[in-house]
Amino acid sequence: MSIAFNASYPVLDGNVERVFARLFNVDRPVKERSTRTLLWKTAKELIPEGNARCFNQSLMELGATICLPKRPDCDRCPVVTFCESHKLGLNDKRPVVTPGKRTTAIHVVVGIFPAANRKLINLLKFPSIS
């Protein structure tokens, strides 16, 4: 809506999440429901009246080209003077990411012998259940 019609709707993609997490030094995982609610509210409040299209595109572009995930280019950032994470030296710690689920590989060997009408299943490694 904001890009096509310049309507005052916020955008909150991964790039904008990262920009806001650093700009406002958000110290909780950005994917948590309460954090996302806060980010959506903030994004909505910051949209300049009549200029949603440029504002949202600028945020997305800032996250895609300067406020990068691993190596933010703070020297080129147009909002670095407002960036709380940069002031605190925490820009490499933001955004806070939710730890992924731990997975355990299970290796299985399956053999089907149609002539003998037999099936063989052998678990080579079975994870402990905790």
C-alpha positions as semicolon CSV with decimal commas, in nm:
position;residue;x (nm);y (nm);z (nm)
1;M;0,000;0,000;0,000
2;S;0,277;0,245;0,083
3;I;0,490;0,171;-0,223
4;A;0,206;0,154;-0,476
5;F;-0,028;0,418;-0,336
6;N;0,188;0,619;-0,092
7;A;-0,057;0,522;0,184
8;S;0,063;0,554;0,544
9;Y;0,130;0,184;0,603
10;P;0,450;0,063;0,766
11;V;0,690;-0,192;0,623
12;L;0,866;-0,443;0,846
13;D;1,081;-0,681;0,646
14;G;1,409;-0,830;0,767
15;N;1,607;-0,524;0,661
16;V;1,380;-0,283;0,847
17;E;1,378;-0,509;1,155
18;R;1,758;-0,496;1,158
19;V;1,769;-0,117;1,112
20;F;1,519;-0,060;1,394
21;A;1,684;-0,315;1,623
22;R;2,013;-0,126;1,590
23;L;1,870;0,226;1,578
24;F;1,665;0,177;1,897
25;N;1,899;-0,083;2,057
26;V;1,628;-0,348;2,087
27;D;1,773;-0,603;2,329
28;R;1,518;-0,881;2,270
29;P;1,480;-1,121;1,978
30;V;1,313;-0,939;1,688
31;K;1,098;-1,242;1,603
32;E;0,926;-1,251;1,943
33;R;0,564;-1,144;1,926
34;S;0,601;-0,856;2,177
35;T;0,907;-0,722;1,992
36;R;0,736;-0,744;1,653
37;T;0,434;-0,559;1,796
38;L;0,664;-0,284;1,923
39;L;0,847;-0,263;1,589
40;W;0,521;-0,241;1,391
41;K;0,395;0,034;1,624
42;T;0,725;0,223;1,594
43;A;0,728;0,188;1,215
44;K;0,374;0,324;1,194
45;E;0,452;0,622;1,420
46;L;0,763;0,721;1,222
47;I;0,600;0,744;0,879
48;P;0,605;1,109;0,768
49;E;0,260;1,220;0,654
50;G;0,229;1,200;0,276
51;N;0,572;1,042;0,231
52;A;0,528;0,676;0,325
53;R;0,655;0,550;-0,012
54;C;0,998;0,717;0,010
55;F;1,032;0,656;0,383
56;N;0,964;0,281;0,363
57;Q;1,177;0,233;0,054
58;S;1,459;0,425;0,222
59;L;1,443;0,202;0,531
60;M;1,451;-0,114;0,320
61;E;1,740;0,021;0,112
62;L;1,933;0,128;0,423
63;G;1,907;-0,225;0,560
64;A;1,998;-0,384;0,227
65;T;2,303;-0,171;0,148
66;I;2,448;-0,013;0,465
67;C;2,301;-0,166;0,782
68;L;2,410;-0,514;0,675
69;P;2,366;-0,823;0,894
70;K;2,734;-0,904;0,951
71;R;2,926;-0,588;0,863
72;P;2,725;-0,269;0,897
73;D;2,891;0,023;0,721
74;C;2,831;0,277;1,000
75;D;3,072;0,528;0,843
76;R;2,830;0,570;0,549
77;C;2,508;0,552;0,753
78;P;2,293;0,866;0,729
79;V;2,131;0,799;1,070
80;V;2,438;0,689;1,268
81;T;2,414;0,992;1,497
82;F;2,075;0,861;1,616
83;C;2,179;0,495;1,641
84;E;2,169;0,377;2,001
85;S;2,348;0,048;1,928
86;H;2,633;0,231;1,756
87;K;2,670;0,473;2,050
88;L;2,690;0,177;2,289
89;G;2,919;-0,028;2,064
90;L;2,654;-0,300;2,031
91;N;2,574;-0,283;1,659
92;D;2,733;-0,626;1,608
93;K;2,501;-0,767;1,880
94;R;2,183;-0,634;1,720
95;P;1,941;-0,758;1,618
96;V;1,909;-1,027;1,882
97;V;1,823;-1,351;1,706
98;T;1,611;-1,630;1,846
99;P;1,824;-1,941;1,877
100;G;1,728;-2,203;1,620
101;K;1,595;-2,542;1,715
102;R;1,864;-2,799;1,779
103;T;1,839;-3,091;1,541
104;T;1,987;-3,437;1,566
105;A;2,055;-3,642;1,258
106;I;1,921;-3,995;1,244
107;H;2,092;-4,213;0,985
108;V;1,876;-4,494;0,851
109;V;1,956;-4,775;0,612
110;V;1,661;-4,936;0,439
111;G;1,676;-5,246;0,226
112;I;1,387;-5,402;0,036
113;F;1,427;-5,748;-0,104
114;P;1,119;-5,817;-0,318
115;A;1,225;-6,166;-0,426
116;A;1,259;-6,281;-0,065
117;N;0,953;-6,078;0,045
118;R;1,162;-5,917;0,323
119;K;1,237;-5,566;0,446
120;L;1,534;-5,452;0,651
121;I;1,556;-5,130;0,848
122;N;1,871;-5,058;1,042
123;L;1,916;-4,747;1,256
124;L;2,284;-4,660;1,254
125;K;2,249;-4,374;1,501
126;F;1,951;-4,309;1,721
127;P;1,934;-3,988;1,924
128;S;1,870;-3,999;2,293
129;I;1,531;-3,861;2,386
130;S;1,539;-3,596;2,654
